[in-house]
Amino acid sequence: MTGHLEEAVRAAQGRKALDLRVLNLEGISSFTDFFVICSGTSTRHTQAICDAIVQELKKKGTAPAHLEGYAQAEWILVDYLNFVVHIFLERAREFYDLERLWKKAARVPIAD
C-alpha cells in the first residue's frame, strides 16, 4: 500500500473510521485496483470521514474523479480511479456486503 491510498487510509483512521479494510482487486477488477471500505456511526460521521480523505488528498494535489452519496451519507463512494473509498453506515454496509461480493480479493494489512 503506497502513496495516495495510504494517505486516504490514514485520513479515515484519523476520523475514527470503524472496521477499516483495504481489498486488493488487481487482476480481479477492470475498473480499480483497491477498495477502501469503512463504516461510520452516523451520517455526520461518514461525511466527516469523507471530508478528511478528500481534504488530505487535495493537499497532495489529487481530487476524486467521482463522489456520490454524500448528501444521504449512508454509502459514500469516493473514486480516485486506482482506488475507490466506500464509507458506509453499518446497516448499509451489512446490506451491500462488498467484502462478500469481492471475497476473492486479498485483504491488505493496515498499520494502526
The 8 nearest C-alpha neighbors of each residue, nearest first, counted from 0:
[[1, 5, 4, 2, 107, 109, 108, 3],
 [2, 0, 5, 4, 3, 6, 7, 8],
 [3, 1, 5, 4, 6, 0, 7, 59],
 [2, 4, 6, 5, 7, 1, 56, 59],
 [3, 5, 7, 6, 2, 1, 8, 0],
 [4, 6, 8, 3, 1, 7, 2, 0],
 [7, 5, 3, 9, 4, 8, 10, 2],
 [8, 6, 10, 4, 52, 5, 9, 3],
 [7, 9, 5, 11, 10, 6, 12, 4],
 [10, 8, 12, 6, 11, 7, 13, 5],
 [9, 11, 13, 7, 52, 12, 8, 51],
 [12, 10, 8, 14, 13, 16, 9, 48],
 [13, 11, 15, 9, 14, 10, 16, 8],
 [12, 14, 10, 11, 15, 9, 16, 51],
 [15, 13, 11, 12, 48, 16, 10, 47],
 [14, 16, 12, 13, 17, 11, 48, 39],
 [17, 15, 11, 12, 14, 39, 38, 37],
 [16, 18, 38, 19, 37, 39, 15, 40],
 [19, 17, 37, 38, 20, 16, 36, 39],
 [18, 20, 37, 17, 36, 16, 21, 38],
 [21, 19, 36, 35, 37, 18, 22, 106],
 [20, 22, 35, 107, 34, 106, 36, 23],
 [23, 21, 106, 34, 33, 105, 104, 107],
 [22, 24, 33, 105, 104, 25, 32, 106],
 [25, 23, 32, 27, 33, 104, 28, 26],
 [26, 24, 32, 27, 23, 28, 33, 31],
 [25, 27, 28, 24, 29, 32, 23, 104],
 [28, 26, 24, 25, 29, 104, 103, 32],
 [29, 27, 24, 30, 26, 31, 25, 32],
 [28, 30, 31, 27, 26, 32, 25, 24],
 [31, 29, 28, 32, 80, 81, 82, 24],
 [32, 30, 81, 82, 80, 33, 29, 28],
 [31, 33, 25, 24, 81, 82, 23, 28],
 [34, 32, 82, 23, 24, 22, 31, 83],
 [35, 33, 83, 22, 21, 82, 84, 36],
 [34, 36, 21, 84, 20, 85, 83, 22],
 [37, 35, 85, 20, 19, 84, 86, 34],
 [38, 36, 19, 86, 18, 17, 16, 87],
 [39, 37, 87, 17, 86, 88, 16, 89],
 [38, 40, 45, 44, 88, 41, 16, 17],
 [39, 41, 44, 88, 38, 89, 42, 45],
 [42, 40, 44, 43, 39, 45, 88, 73],
 [41, 43, 72, 45, 44, 46, 73, 88],
 [44, 42, 46, 41, 45, 47, 72, 40],
 [43, 45, 47, 41, 39, 42, 46, 40],
 [46, 44, 39, 48, 42, 47, 43, 86],
 [45, 47, 49, 43, 44, 48, 50, 42],
 [48, 46, 44, 50, 49, 45, 43, 51],
 [49, 47, 45, 51, 46, 11, 50, 14],
 [50, 48, 46, 52, 47, 51, 53, 45],
 [49, 51, 47, 53, 48, 52, 54, 46],
 [52, 50, 54, 48, 49, 53, 10, 55],
 [51, 53, 7, 10, 55, 49, 50, 54],
 [52, 54, 50, 56, 55, 51, 57, 49],
 [55, 53, 57, 51, 52, 56, 50, 58],
 [56, 54, 52, 58, 57, 53, 51, 10],
 [55, 57, 59, 58, 61, 53, 54, 52],
 [56, 58, 60, 61, 54, 59, 55, 62],
 [59, 57, 56, 55, 60, 54, 61, 53],
 [60, 58, 56, 57, 61, 55, 3, 62],
 [61, 59, 57, 58, 56, 62, 55, 54],
 [60, 62, 57, 56, 59, 63, 58, 3],
 [61, 63, 57, 64, 56, 60, 53, 79],
 [64, 62, 79, 65, 78, 77, 66, 61],
 [63, 65, 79, 78, 62, 80, 66, 77],
 [66, 64, 78, 63, 77, 67, 79, 76],
 [67, 65, 77, 76, 78, 63, 64, 68],
 [66, 68, 76, 69, 75, 65, 77, 70],
 [67, 69, 75, 72, 71, 70, 74, 76],
 [68, 70, 72, 75, 67, 71, 46, 66],
 [69, 71, 72, 68, 67, 46, 75, 73],
 [72, 70, 69, 68, 73, 42, 74, 75],
 [73, 71, 69, 42, 74, 70, 68, 75],
 [72, 74, 88, 87, 71, 42, 91, 75],
 [75, 73, 87, 72, 86, 68, 76, 88],
 [74, 76, 68, 86, 69, 72, 85, 67],
 [75, 77, 85, 67, 66, 84, 78, 68],
 [76, 78, 66, 84, 83, 65, 63, 79],
 [79, 77, 83, 65, 80, 63, 64, 66],
 [78, 80, 63, 82, 64, 83, 81, 77],
 [81, 79, 82, 78, 31, 83, 64, 30],
 [82, 80, 31, 32, 79, 33, 83, 30],
 [83, 81, 33, 79, 80, 31, 32, 34],
 [82, 84, 78, 34, 77, 79, 35, 33],
 [83, 85, 35, 77, 76, 34, 36, 78],
 [86, 84, 76, 36, 75, 35, 87, 37],
 [87, 85, 75, 37, 38, 74, 36, 45],
 [88, 86, 74, 38, 92, 73, 89, 91],
 [87, 89, 73, 39, 91, 38, 90, 92],
 [88, 90, 92, 91, 38, 87, 93, 39],
 [91, 89, 93, 92, 88, 94, 87, 73],
 [92, 90, 94, 93, 88, 89, 87, 95],
 [93, 91, 89, 87, 95, 94, 90, 96],
 [92, 94, 96, 90, 91, 95, 89, 97],
 [93, 95, 91, 92, 96, 90, 89, 97],
 [94, 96, 92, 93, 97, 91, 100, 99],
 [97, 95, 93, 98, 99, 92, 94, 100],
 [98, 96, 100, 99, 95, 101, 92, 102],
 [97, 99, 101, 96, 100, 102, 22, 104],
 [100, 98, 102, 97, 101, 96, 103, 95],
 [99, 101, 97, 98, 102, 96, 103, 95],
 [102, 100, 98, 99, 103, 104, 97, 24],
 [101, 103, 99, 104, 98, 100, 105, 97],
 [104, 102, 101, 105, 27, 24, 100, 99],
 [105, 103, 102, 24, 23, 101, 22, 106],
 [106, 104, 23, 22, 107, 103, 24, 102],
 [105, 107, 22, 21, 23, 108, 104, 20],
 [106, 108, 21, 22, 105, 109, 23, 20],
 [109, 107, 106, 110, 21, 20, 0, 22],
 [110, 108, 107, 111, 20, 21, 8, 19],
 [111, 109, 108, 9, 8, 5, 107, 12],
 [110, 109, 12, 9, 108, 8, 19, 13]]
